[in-house]
């Protein structure tokens, strides 16, 4: 909650956290606000402007993400639901911007959304998680090494196929390219696989 941005209206509440930092909340309904779950907070009325509130377009620009992924991450629970102004604009605080940058960097490292969700939980709990993250990274690296080997094998196959095509085009008379050695090879492989399956 410490990362909620202010909402500039007469219904804005300024709350001090345990650390003394102001937290700004907008009354979203007409029910009474209680401090039952936050006994250490001090409540005061008034709207104060904090420079950390940013609209989604500004956040997109700062994080390098487009607006759609930001909305998607919010729907997926990777990002807390952002409060809105009276006009319906989303407002993001520094914490949300930091989380979006974290998500983007984790995706660049190849983490899935579920893995990122897991990393965010570990990150927010402030627990030593190095061994857990190391295990995730080991798994990612193993997958990358396997994928690289598959891609290198594919590259060799494509190069051989291209050489066959070039050779056939050089040796065949113009306009008489009735058969393609690559298609013939694929057909033979398909027939061979069909016979093995029966």
GIWO-V74998 format. One record per run of one state. SS is the DSSP state (h for helix, s for strand, l for the rest). FROM is the first residue (numbers start at 1). LEN is the number of residues. If there is no record, write none. Layout:
# GIWO-V74998
ss = (SS:SS)
from = (FROM:FROM)
len = (LEN:LEN)
This chain:
# GIWO-V74998
ss = (l:s:l:s:l:s:l:s:h:l:h:l:s:l:s:l:h:l:h:l:h:l:h:l)
from = (1:12:17:22:27:42:46:54:56:64:67:76:84:85:90:93:94:109:113:126:130:172:181:198)
len = (11:5:5:5:15:4:8:2:8:3:9:8:1:5:3:1:15:4:13:4:42:9:17:1)
